[in-house]
């Protein structure tokens, strides 16, 4: 009697699971050999949009921008990567923010009253070009499905919007665009 092979998708799932187990074992062995100790408290979850509360504050500095403040919801401790927020004034690609900073900032541990700040400039050009929008949509990169929409008090002219990375000091989140 011939044995039947498992369907291809089942074989693939088993292969992936085995590779993941091997990787985990290898990483744990490497840490043990190096003398590093992994503590449960050293491992944290990445912040998702739904782990945070956001506030928006219009600012006049640097030609006018929006300061976004992110705080962890009560009872949540998470880590926010020091990249720029996923944000846009509309659904068209040219209304989504691009990074103003060249590198990644420090990862920020958010818990309790600790806050992270990012600055979003709706206009990085020195022209009268652009389109007006009355809404800004903000999310943590990778968690756009849970985006938060802010209704702006008045329409803003948008042309090549930019954003700073997340920072622990609001002064570091001013988007100077020269």
C-alpha positions in Angstrom: 0.0 0.0 0.0 1.4 3.4 -1.0 1.3 6.3 1.5 0.0 9.6 0.4 2.0 12.7 0.8 0.4 15.6 2.6 -0.9 18.4 0.4 1.7 21.0 -0.6 0.2 23.7 1.6 0.5 21.4 4.7 4.1 20.5 3.9 4.9 24.2 3.5 3.3 25.0 6.9 5.3 22.3 8.6 8.5 23.5 6.9 7.9 27.1 8.0 7.2 26.0 11.6 10.3 23.9 11.7 12.4 26.8 10.4 10.9 29.1 13.0 11.7 26.7 15.8 15.3 26.2 14.6 15.8 30.0 14.4 14.4 30.5 17.9 16.6 27.7 19.3 19.7 29.1 17.5 19.0 32.6 18.8 18.6 31.4 22.3 21.7 29.3 22.1 23.7 32.3 20.7 22.5 34.5 23.6 23.3 31.9 26.2 26.8 31.4 24.7 27.4 35.2 24.7 26.5 35.5 28.3 23.5 37.8 27.6 20.4 37.1 29.6 17.0 37.6 28.1 14.5 38.7 30.7 10.8 38.8 30.1 10.9 42.5 31.1 13.4 43.2 28.3 10.9 42.0 25.6 8.1 44.3 24.8 5.4 44.7 22.2 5.6 47.1 19.4 3.1 49.9 19.5 0.2 49.6 17.2 -2.1 52.5 16.3 -4.9 51.0 18.5 -2.5 50.9 21.5 -2.1 54.7 21.5 -4.1 57.9 22.0 -3.2 60.7 19.7 -3.7 64.5 19.9 -3.1 67.1 17.3 -1.9 70.6 18.0 -1.5 73.3 15.2 1.8 75.1 15.6 3.0 78.4 14.1 6.8 77.7 14.2 8.6 76.6 11.0 5.9 78.1 8.7 3.1 76.2 10.4 2.9 72.5 11.2 0.9 69.9 13.2 2.4 68.4 16.3 1.2 64.9 16.9 1.4 63.6 20.4 1.1 59.8 21.0 0.6 58.2 24.5 0.0 54.6 25.4 -3.6 53.8 26.5 -4.0 53.0 30.2 -2.5 49.7 31.1 -0.4 49.4 28.0 3.3 49.5 27.7 4.7 49.4 24.2 7.7 50.4 22.1 7.3 53.0 19.3 10.0 52.7 16.6 11.8 56.0 15.8 10.5 56.3 12.3 8.0 58.8 10.9 4.3 58.3 11.3 2.2 57.0 8.5 0.0 60.0 7.7 -1.8 61.7 4.9 -4.2 64.5 4.1 -6.0 62.5 1.5 -6.0 59.2 -0.2 -3.7 60.2 -3.2 -0.1 59.3 -2.9 1.1 62.9 -3.2 -0.8 63.9 -0.1 0.9 61.2 2.1 3.8 62.4 4.2 7.4 61.5 3.4 10.2 61.4 5.9 12.0 64.6 6.7 14.8 62.9 8.7 17.5 60.7 7.1 17.8 58.0 9.7 15.8 56.2 12.4 15.6 57.7 15.9 15.7 55.9 19.2 12.9 53.5 20.0 10.6 55.1 22.6 9.0 53.1 25.4 5.5 54.4 25.9 3.7 53.8 29.2 1.8 56.0 31.7 2.4 59.7 30.9 5.4 59.2 28.6 4.7 60.7 25.2 6.2 60.6 21.7 6.0 63.6 19.3 6.1 63.9 15.6 5.8 67.1 13.5 3.9 67.1 10.2 4.3 70.0 7.7 1.6 70.1 5.1 3.7 72.1 2.7 7.4 71.6 2.1 7.6 73.8 -1.1 7.9 77.5 -1.4 5.2 77.9 -4.1 1.5 78.7 -4.0 0.8 75.2 -5.5 -1.1 72.5 -3.7 -4.6 71.4 -2.8 -6.7 72.2 0.3 -7.6 69.5 2.8 -9.6 69.6 6.0 -8.5 66.3 7.4 -5.3 64.6 8.6 -5.1 60.8 9.0 -2.4 59.4 11.3 -1.3 55.9 12.1 1.7 54.0 13.3 3.5 52.5 10.2 2.2 49.0 9.6 -1.0 49.6 11.4 -2.8 51.8 8.9 -6.1 49.9 9.2 -6.6 51.5 12.6 -5.8 55.1 11.5 -7.1 58.1 13.4 -8.7 60.9 11.5 -8.4 64.5 12.7 -10.8 67.1 11.4 -8.8 70.3 10.9 -10.3 73.6 12.2 -9.7 75.1 8.8 -8.5 73.8 5.4 -4.8 73.7 4.8 -2.8 73.9 1.6 -1.0 70.6 1.0 2.0 70.3 -1.3 4.6 67.6 -0.7 3.9 67.1 3.0 6.7 65.9 5.3 7.0 64.4 8.8 9.7 64.1 11.4 10.4 60.8 13.2 8.8 60.1 16.6 10.8 61.9 19.4 10.6 62.2 23.2 11.1 65.9 23.1 8.5 68.1 21.2 11.4 70.5 20.3 13.0 67.7 18.2 9.7 67.2 16.2 9.7 70.7 14.6 9.8 70.0 10.8 12.2 72.6 9.5 12.1 72.4 5.7 14.4 75.4 4.6 
